[in-house]
Amino acid sequence: PAVQQAQRDEVNYMIVPDYTVSITSNDTDYGTVDVASVTVDEWTAISASSNKLTIGSTVITATAKTWYEFSSWGTLPSKVTESLSVTATFEAEAQADSDS
C-alpha cells in the first residue's frame, strides 16, 4: 500500500517547466542592463515600469550612458510561457537647439 500511495503521489505531481528570459541592450555603447538572464517557472509574471523590468521577484535595471536615454522594453507578455528575449532600447538624448 505504501508503494501504491507513492506511485499515486508521483503521478499527481505536476512538473512546471523552467524558461529562460534573456535580457539585452540594443547597443551597449548606449546603455546596459544589470542582469543578462533569469530562469523562472512557467506562468511567472513579467512587467515593466520605466527602466525597470520585473520578472517574478527579480528586478532588472536598464542604465543609459552619457548622451543617451532609455526608451523602452518593447512589447512584453504578461506571463512567461516560453523562453524569450527582452531588449532594452536606448536612443540618443533629444538635444535642444541652441544658438551658441
VENGI-V140296 format. One record per residue. N is the residue number from 1. RES is the residue in one small letter. PSI is psi in whole degrees, -180 to 180 (999 if undefined). D_LAST is the distance of its C-alpha to the last C-alpha in Angstrom with 1 decimal. Layout:
N_RES_PSI_D_LAST / N_RES_PSI_D_LAST
//
This chain:
1_p_-39_88.6 / 2_a_-39_85.9 / 3_v_-43_84.8 / 4_q_-40_84.8 / 5_q_-43_82.6 / 6_a_-39_80.2 / 7_q_-41_80.1 / 8_r_-42_79.4 / 9_d_-40_76.6 / 10_e_-42_75.1 / 11_v_-37_75.3 / 12_n_-13_73.7 / 13_y_122_70.8 / 14_m_129_67.7 / 15_i_123_65.3 / 16_v_123_61.7 / 17_p_153_59.6 / 18_d_144_56.5 / 19_y_153_53.3 / 20_t_130_50.2 / 21_v_116_46.7 / 22_s_135_44.2 / 23_i_125_40.6 / 24_t_170_37.8 / 25_s_146_34.1 / 26_n_-23_32.8 / 27_d_112_30.8 / 28_t_-12_31.2 / 29_d_-22_27.9 / 30_y_-35_26.4 / 31_g_169_28.8 / 32_t_166_32.5 / 33_v_148_35.5 / 34_d_-4_37.8 / 35_v_129_41.1 / 36_a_-30_42.0 / 37_s_156_45.2 / 38_v_134_47.6 / 39_t_125_51.2 / 40_v_164_52.6 / 41_d_156_55.7 / 42_e_146_55.9 / 43_w_14_54.7 / 44_t_137_52.2 / 45_a_145_49.5 / 46_i_133_45.9 / 47_s_165_42.9 / 48_a_145_39.2 / 49_s_111_37.0 / 50_s_-129_33.3 / 51_n_13_33.0 / 52_k_130_36.6 / 53_l_126_39.4 / 54_t_125_42.9 / 55_i_106_46.0 / 56_g_-121_49.1 / 57_s_4_48.5 / 58_t_130_45.8 / 59_v_124_42.1 / 60_i_135_39.6 / 61_t_131_35.9 / 62_a_126_33.1 / 63_t_119_30.2 / 64_a_148_26.8 / 65_k_170_25.0 / 66_t_136_21.4 / 67_w_4_18.9 / 68_y_164_22.0 / 69_e_152_24.0 / 70_f_139_27.7 / 71_s_-56_28.5 / 72_s_168_32.3 / 73_w_-2_35.8 / 74_g_-168_36.9 / 75_t_127_40.2 / 76_l_146_42.7 / 77_p_166_46.5 / 78_s_-22_47.8 / 79_k_151_50.3 / 80_v_116_50.7 / 81_t_3_53.5 / 82_e_165_52.8 / 83_s_139_50.7 / 84_l_166_47.1 / 85_s_138_43.6 / 86_v_132_40.6 / 87_t_127_37.1 / 88_a_124_34.0 / 89_t_128_31.1 / 90_f_152_27.6 / 91_e_166_24.5 / 92_a_142_20.8 / 93_e_144_19.0 / 94_a_123_17.4 / 95_q_130_13.6 / 96_a_139_11.8 / 97_d_136_9.4 / 98_s_143_5.9 / 99_d_92_3.8 / 100_s_999_0.0
//
